[in-house]
Amino acid sequence: MRFGAVAVKQIRNLSRMQLIRTLAAWRPDLTGFRDPTTATKIALKHLARRYLELHDEIADLDRPIHALVDELEPTLLERVGVGYQSAAQLLITAGANPEGLTSEASFAMLCGAAPLPASSGMTTRHRHNRGDDRAANSALHMIAVSRWRMDPKTQAYVARKRAFGHSNPEILRCLKRFIAREILYLLKDCDRVTRQSHRPLDTPKGVNGTPYTSKESADVYRELGALRSRGTVGT
């Protein structure tokens, strides 16, 4: 299906957001829906408007998500590759499953980053764990990919693994397991510091400095989970 020459010229060299806003601003003749070009313009206009609505909704929800992450564990954001969305999801997973924070293995299993044996015959190997919390696993995956692309230490680690004959999926599995261990100890360090100051990890301070009660703390984690879930709709 081909557009007219005017439509092609109008959108050819636009950036993504310029393209979306241009399509949303189109005013095709709705009575001409039987014409393939007009019908395509109508469809693209509605898709662009839906995209902008979701884009604005996500931007609105990002603000309270960022505020909650800053209150609960701002040091997560200091780690390479960890952004607000990844930090929010890992906090949700940790807050909703405190029994998964007892050891490296339990937290890795909770995040779906624990290696599973997949040996056969003379071959000894492990594979990805496709169970448990897939949202947490996705957060670890995004952190690992970001480090793979930008972090020199991670790139050196990848080069060493490749020299030993490891495949990219195997290297990624190892990276996710390492990141899960790093996040766990970061949360435990925060717990140790806050306990020394008589403020447990499950009772973080609010904006006004007043410690949350256990019920308020649980409400914060639920609110963060709800905002995180709604904020990713359509992405």
NORSUL-V747621 format. One line per field, one symbol per residue. ss: DSSP state (A for helix, B for strand, O for the rest). phi: phi as a letter, one per 40 degrees, with the letter a starting at -180 (. if undefined). burial: + if it has 16 or more other ideal C-beta (glycine too) atoms within 10 Angstrom, else -. A space follows every 50 residues. Layout:
ss = ???
phi = ???
burial = ???
//
This chain:
ss = OOOOAAAAAAAOOOOAAAAAAAAAAOOOOAAAOOOAAAAAAAAAAAAAAA AAAAAAAAAAAAAAAAAAAAAAAAAAAAOOOOOAAAAAAAAAAAAAOAAA AOOAAAAAAAOOOOOBBOOBOOBOOBBOOOOOOAAAAAAAAAAAAAAAAA OAAAAAAAAAAAAOOOOAAAAAAAAAAAAAAAAAAAAAAAAAAAAAOOOO OOOOBOOOOOBOOAAAAAAAAAAAAAAAAAAOOOO
phi = .bccccccccbcbcccccccccccccbccccccccdcccccccccccccc dcccccccccccccccccccccaccdccccgcbcccccccccccccbccc bcadcccccccgbccbcacagccbabbcccbgcccccccccccccccdcb cdccccccccccccgccdcccccccccccdcccdcccccccccccccgbd ccbcccccgccccdcccccccccccccccccccgc
burial = ------+-----------++-+++-+-+---------+--++-++--++- +------+--++--++-++--++--+--+-+++++++++++++++++--+ +-----+++++++++------------++--++-++++++++++-+++-- ---+--++--+----+---+++++++++++--++-++--+---+------ +--+-------+----+--++--++-++--+----
//
